Amino acid sequence: MFSRVDPAKEKVQFLEQAKALREERAGKIQREHAVITIQALCRGFLDRTRLKRQIRAEIDKVLHMPEGDGEEYKPTLIPATELFAVISRFLVVMNEKQDAKRFQYLCRFILASMDCENIKTCYASLAMTKTHVLAWIRQLKDVLWLCCSSLKTLRPENHADLKSITVHLRMLVTFTSTTNWTTLRLKAGEQFLVGLTQVCNNVMGHLNTRGLYPVLETLLTKGLVWSKPVFSKATLTDILTIAIRPLLGANFSENLLNVFLLHILSVPAIVQHMCNIAPETIRNKADEVFDRQKHILLRDHGRPYFQK
């Protein structure tokens, strides 16, 4: 009347049911985890996109970029502390291709602040305060290296790119020496001259470590190796000034002289172009460079080659 239940078979069925329930719970957990992961990625992407849009809108509001390229740029300067904060946020989200125009106008904005006699709006005034100096130096190094990175990709034969090259070179010329800092001509800035000169030397050392001379070599090659060089006197003077300043700061150390010989004097016809386009550069600084380079070559390769 009653069928006999096989204990072994009943045990197998129980284990199979338990296994199926475990797999079902594990699958449910995996699906929930997948949903949470997808939601987190989507929300993160949307938040980052929103943040980038907000930061770009913020810097656009500060820069007031003109719509036409031919319009004169006269920015409304803001306090240096606010500018520092805006730049800090912008550097976090900056894309070199997408934000190339913004970065160019940011450099022009900084240069305009350096020409202002109001110390509160001068970008370099932050180097005169203990609370900002270290962060300002880090930010300046980042901005100047972005200028160098841009110089590697821009094409001098293109008129729009040549304008950008001029701006980036002016940034490098301005912040590798205190010679043209308007704030240091004021009484409030005179006491900081020695310290800021050392800051400029530190910045030059940083740029040299990251590859300043290869950048200048690439730029010189692209601008001079033509039937007619595309660089003007001012542009070539800026490039050579930037190239010579690390030598002056290091008192013509042999290592830097070798780097200068390898990357600058090895550019085809560089000396001829210097004589034709920017002869003042040779008269002012290059004579000593050439004399020291000749001394190194005489020592390394033998005197007979250079004897008349």
C-alpha positions in Angstrom: 0.0 0.0 0.0 2.8 2.4 0.9 5.8 2.7 -1.4 9.1 2.5 0.2 11.3 5.6 0.0 14.9 5.0 -0.8 16.9 7.1 1.8 19.9 7.4 -0.5 17.7 8.8 -3.3 16.0 11.2 -0.9 19.3 12.5 0.2 20.5 13.1 -3.3 17.3 15.1 -4.1 17.7 17.1 -1.0 21.3 18.0 -1.8 20.3 18.9 -5.4 17.6 21.2 -4.2 19.9 22.8 -1.7 22.5 23.3 -4.5 19.9 24.8 -6.8 18.8 27.2 -4.1 22.5 28.2 -3.4 23.1 28.8 -7.1 19.9 30.9 -7.3 20.9 33.0 -4.4 24.5 33.4 -5.8 23.1 34.4 -9.2 20.8 36.9 -7.5 23.7 38.4 -5.6 25.8 38.6 -8.8 23.0 40.3 -10.7 22.5 42.8 -7.8 26.3 43.5 -7.8 26.3 43.9 -11.6 23.4 46.4 -11.4 25.1 48.4 -8.6 28.4 48.4 -10.6 26.7 49.6 -13.8 24.8 52.3 -11.8 28.0 53.4 -10.1 29.9 53.7 -13.4 27.0 55.6 -15.1 26.6 58.0 -12.1 30.4 58.4 -11.9 30.6 59.2 -15.6 27.7 61.7 -15.4 29.2 63.3 -12.3 32.6 63.6 -13.9 31.1 65.0 -17.1 29.0 67.5 -15.1 32.1 68.5 -13.0 34.2 69.0 -16.2 31.4 71.1 -17.7 31.2 73.2 -14.6 35.0 73.8 -14.4 35.2 74.7 -18.1 32.3 77.1 -17.7 34.0 78.6 -14.7 37.3 79.2 -16.5 35.5 80.5 -19.6 33.7 83.0 -17.4 37.1 84.2 -16.1 38.9 84.3 -19.4 36.2 85.9 -21.5 37.7 84.5 -24.7 36.8 86.6 -27.8 34.7 85.0 -30.5 36.9 86.1 -33.3 40.6 85.3 -33.5 41.5 88.7 -34.8 40.0 90.6 -31.8 42.4 92.2 -29.3 42.4 90.3 -26.0 42.0 92.6 -22.9 41.0 90.4 -20.0 39.4 91.6 -16.8 41.9 90.6 -14.2 40.9 88.9 -10.9 42.7 88.5 -7.6 45.7 86.2 -7.9 44.3 83.8 -5.2 41.1 83.3 -7.2 43.1 82.8 -10.4 45.3 80.2 -8.6 42.1 78.3 -7.5 40.6 78.4 -11.0 43.8 77.1 -12.6 44.1 74.3 -10.0 40.6 73.0 -10.9 41.2 73.4 -14.6 44.4 71.4 -14.6 42.5 68.5 -13.1 40.1 68.1 -16.0 42.3 69.6 -18.8 42.5 67.7 -22.1 45.4 69.0 -24.3 43.5 68.6 -27.5 40.0 69.7 -26.4 41.2 72.6 -24.2 44.1 73.9 -26.4 42.4 77.2 -27.0 41.4 77.6 -23.4 44.9 76.9 -22.3 46.3 79.4 -24.8 44.0 82.1 -23.4 44.8 81.1 -19.9 48.5 81.7 -20.7 47.6 85.1 -22.2 45.6 85.9 -19.1 48.5 85.0 -16.8 50.9 87.1 -18.9 48.5 90.1 -18.7 48.5 89.8 -15.0 52.3 89.8 -14.9 52.2 93.2 -16.7 49.8 94.7 -14.2 51.2 97.0 -11.5 48.5 95.9 -9.0 50.2 93.3 -6.9 46.9 91.7 -5.8 46.1 90.7 -9.4 49.6 89.6 -10.4 50.0 85.9 -10.7 53.5 85.9 -9.4 52.5 87.7 -6.2 51.5 84.3 -4.7 55.2 83.5 -4.6 55.6 86.2 -2.0 53.3 84.6 0.5 54.3 81.7 2.7 50.8 80.1 2.5 50.9 79.8 -1.3 54.5 79.7 -2.5 55.0 76.0 -2.5 51.7 75.2 -4.2 52.2 78.1 -6.6 55.6 76.7 -7.7 54.1 73.2 -8.3 51.3 74.8 -10.3 53.7 76.9 -12.3 55.8 73.9 -13.2 52.8 72.0 -14.4 51.6 75.0 -16.5 55.0 75.6 -18.1 55.5 71.9 -18.9 52.1 72.0 -20.6 53.4 74.9 -22.6 56.4 72.7 -23.6 54.1 69.8 -24.5 52.1 72.1 -26.7 55.3 73.3 -28.5 56.0 69.7 -29.4 52.8 69.3 -31.3 52.2 72.7 -32.9 53.2 73.4 -36.5 55.0 76.8 -37.0 54.1 76.9 -40.7 50.4 77.2 -39.6 49.6 80.8 -38.8 47.2 80.0 -35.9 49.7 77.5 -34.4 52.5 80.1 -34.7 50.4 82.5 -32.6 50.0 79.8 -30.0 53.8 79.1 -30.1 54.5 82.7 -29.5 52.3 82.7 -26.4 53.8 79.6 -24.9 57.3 80.9 -25.6 56.4 84.1 -23.8 55.3 82.1 -20.8 58.6 80.3 -20.7 60.6 83.5 -21.1 58.6 85.3 -18.4 58.8 82.6 -15.7 62.4 81.5 -16.2 63.7 84.9 -15.2 62.5 87.8 -13.1 63.9 90.4 -15.5 60.4 91.5 -16.7 58.4 91.0 -13.6 56.5 94.3 -13.0 55.9 93.5 -9.3 59.6 93.4 -8.6 59.9 97.0 -9.7 57.6 98.1 -6.9 58.8 98.7 -3.4 56.8 95.8 -2.1 58.5 93.3 -4.4 62.2 94.4 -4.2 62.9 92.3 -1.0 61.8 89.1 -2.8 64.2 89.5 -5.8 66.8 87.0 -4.6 64.3 84.4 -3.5 62.3 84.6 -6.7 65.4 84.4 -8.8 66.2 81.1 -7.1 62.6 80.0 -7.8 63.1 80.7 -11.5 66.3 78.7 -11.5 64.5 75.8 -9.8 61.8 76.0 -12.5 64.4 75.9 -15.2 66.0 72.9 -13.6 62.6 71.1 -13.5 61.9 71.8 -17.2 65.4 70.7 -18.2 64.9 67.4 -16.3 61.6 66.7 -18.0 63.1 67.4 -21.5 63.2 71.1 -22.3 66.0 70.8 -24.8 64.5 68.1 -27.0 61.3 70.2 -27.2 63.3 73.2 -28.3 65.2 71.1 -30.8 61.9 69.8 -32.3 60.5 73.3 -32.5 63.7 74.8 -34.1 63.8 72.0 -36.7 60.1 72.5 -37.6 60.5 76.2 -37.9 63.9 76.6 -39.6 64.4 73.7 -41.9 62.5 75.4 -44.8 63.6 77.3 -47.9 62.5 80.4 -45.9 62.4 80.1 -42.1 58.9 80.7 -40.6 60.2 82.1 -37.4 60.4 85.9 -36.9 63.2 87.6 -35.1 61.2 87.8 -31.8 60.3 84.1 -31.9 63.8 82.9 -32.6 65.2 85.2 -29.9 62.7 83.8 -27.4 63.7 80.2 -28.2 67.4 80.9 -28.0 66.9 82.9 -24.8 65.1 79.9 -23.2 67.8 77.6 -24.4 70.7 79.7 -23.0 69.1 80.5 -19.6 69.7 77.1 -18.0 73.4 77.4 -19.0 73.6 80.8 -17.3 71.8 79.4 -14.2 74.2 76.5 -14.0 77.3 78.6 -14.8 77.9 76.8 -18.0 78.2 73.3 -16.5 79.7 70.8 -18.9 76.7 68.5 -18.7 74.4 71.2 -19.9 76.8 72.4 -22.5 76.9 68.9 -24.0 73.1 68.8 -24.0 73.0 72.3 -25.6 75.5 71.1 -28.3 73.5 67.9 -28.9 70.0 69.4 -29.2 70.5 73.1 -30.2 73.7 73.5 -32.1 73.0 70.3 -34.0 69.9 71.8 -35.7 70.8 72.3 -39.4 72.1 75.8 -40.2 71.1 77.1 -36.7 74.1 79.5 -36.6 73.4 80.9 -40.0 69.8 81.6 -39.0 70.9 83.2 -35.8 73.2 85.5 -37.7 70.6 86.4 -40.3 67.4 86.6 -38.1 68.6 87.4 -34.5 72.2 88.6 -34.6 71.8 90.3 -31.2 71.5 86.9 -29.5 75.0 85.9 -30.7 76.4 89.2 -29.6 74.8 89.2 -26.2 75.1 85.6 -24.9 76.1 83.1 -27.6 79.8 84.1 -27.8 80.6 82.6 -24.4 78.6 79.5 -25.2 80.5 79.0 -28.5 83.9 79.5 -26.8 83.1 76.9 -24.1 81.7 74.5 -26.7 84.9 74.8 -28.7 86.9 74.1 -25.6 85.0 70.9 -25.0 85.3 69.8 -28.6 89.1 70.5 -28.6 89.5 68.4 -25.6 87.3 65.5 -26.7 88.2 65.3 -30.4 91.7 66.8 -30.6 93.1 70.2 -31.5 94.3 69.7 -35.1 90.7 69.7 -36.4 90.2 73.3 -35.2 93.5 74.7 -36.0 93.6 77.1 -38.9 
